């Protein structure tokens, strides 16, 4: 049986691979692993995922920036909107019931999966 540290490292590796391969989405792998495999509380898993994904996104961004052309000015409005949305989401996170968070995350996974299949 694997130790919690080994499970955590494998979950992080899976999130990193997904993040690097698709440019995002590591949290979609990480949250279910933290909840189901590590037995982490749902709120703590969501918050931990955001903290873990930040450096993964930074590494992925550097790799993409070194390998492709990047139009920062075109991305700036998305970045600004994402910063505002992230702030608002972080502020209301503690006020949303855990069961609703779980359902909303599930819906997000389904929508993302359907869009990936259809597009």
C-alpha positions in Angstrom: 0.0 0.0 0.0 1.3 3.5 -0.9 2.0 6.0 1.8 0.1 9.3 1.8 3.4 11.1 0.8 3.7 8.8 -2.2 0.0 9.3 -3.1 0.4 13.0 -2.8 3.5 13.0 -5.0 1.7 10.9 -7.6 -1.3 13.1 -7.5 0.9 16.2 -8.0 2.7 14.5 -10.9 -0.6 13.6 -12.6 -1.7 17.2 -12.2 1.6 18.5 -13.6 1.4 16.1 -16.6 -2.1 17.2 -17.4 -1.3 20.9 -16.9 1.8 20.6 -19.1 0.1 18.6 -21.8 -3.1 20.6 -22.1 -1.8 24.0 -20.8 -4.3 23.8 -17.9 -6.6 21.4 -16.2 -4.3 20.0 -13.5 -6.8 21.0 -10.8 -9.5 18.9 -12.5 -7.2 15.9 -11.9 -5.9 17.0 -8.5 -9.1 17.8 -6.7 -10.7 14.4 -7.1 -7.4 12.7 -6.2 -7.1 14.8 -3.0 -10.6 14.1 -2.0 -10.9 10.4 -3.0 -7.3 9.1 -2.7 -5.8 11.3 0.0 -9.2 11.6 1.9 -8.8 15.4 2.2 -11.7 17.5 3.2 -13.4 19.1 0.1 -12.8 22.7 1.0 -9.2 22.0 1.8 -8.8 20.0 -1.4 -10.1 22.9 -3.5 -7.9 25.5 -1.7 -4.9 23.2 -1.8 -5.4 22.6 -5.5 -5.2 26.3 -6.3 -2.0 26.6 -4.2 -0.5 23.6 -6.0 -1.5 24.6 -9.5 0.0 28.0 -9.3 3.6 26.9 -9.7 2.5 24.2 -12.2 0.9 26.9 -14.3 4.1 29.0 -14.0 6.2 26.2 -15.3 3.8 25.4 -18.1 3.7 29.1 -19.0 7.5 29.3 -19.3 7.6 26.2 -21.4 4.9 27.5 -23.8 6.5 31.0 -23.9 9.8 29.4 -24.9 8.3 27.2 -27.6 5.7 29.4 -29.2 5.0 33.0 -30.0 2.8 34.7 -27.4 0.7 37.9 -27.9 0.7 39.3 -24.4 -1.6 42.3 -25.4 -4.3 39.9 -26.6 -4.0 37.8 -23.4 -4.1 40.9 -21.1 -7.9 41.3 -20.9 -8.3 37.6 -20.0 -5.6 37.9 -17.4 -7.3 41.0 -15.9 -10.7 39.3 -15.9 -9.2 36.1 -14.4 -7.6 38.1 -11.6 -10.9 39.8 -10.7 -12.8 36.5 -11.0 -10.2 34.7 -8.9 -10.5 37.3 -6.2 -14.3 37.2 -6.2 -14.3 33.4 -6.2 -11.8 33.3 -3.3 -13.9 35.7 -1.3 -17.2 33.8 -1.7 -15.6 30.3 -1.5 -16.2 30.0 2.3 -19.8 31.0 2.0 -20.8 28.3 -0.5 -21.9 24.9 1.0 -19.5 22.1 0.4 -22.2 19.9 -1.3 -22.9 22.7 -3.8 -19.2 23.2 -4.5 -18.9 19.5 -5.2 -21.8 19.6 -7.6 -20.6 22.7 -9.3 -17.2 21.1 -9.8 -18.9 18.0 -11.2 -20.9 20.1 -13.6 -17.7 21.9 -14.7 -16.0 18.6 -15.4 -19.0 17.3 -17.4 -19.2 20.5 -19.5 -15.5 20.4 -20.1 -15.6 16.8 -21.1 -18.6 17.3 -23.5 -16.9 20.3 -25.1 -13.7 18.4 -25.6 -15.5 15.5 -27.3 -17.6 17.7 -29.5 -15.0 20.3 -30.5 
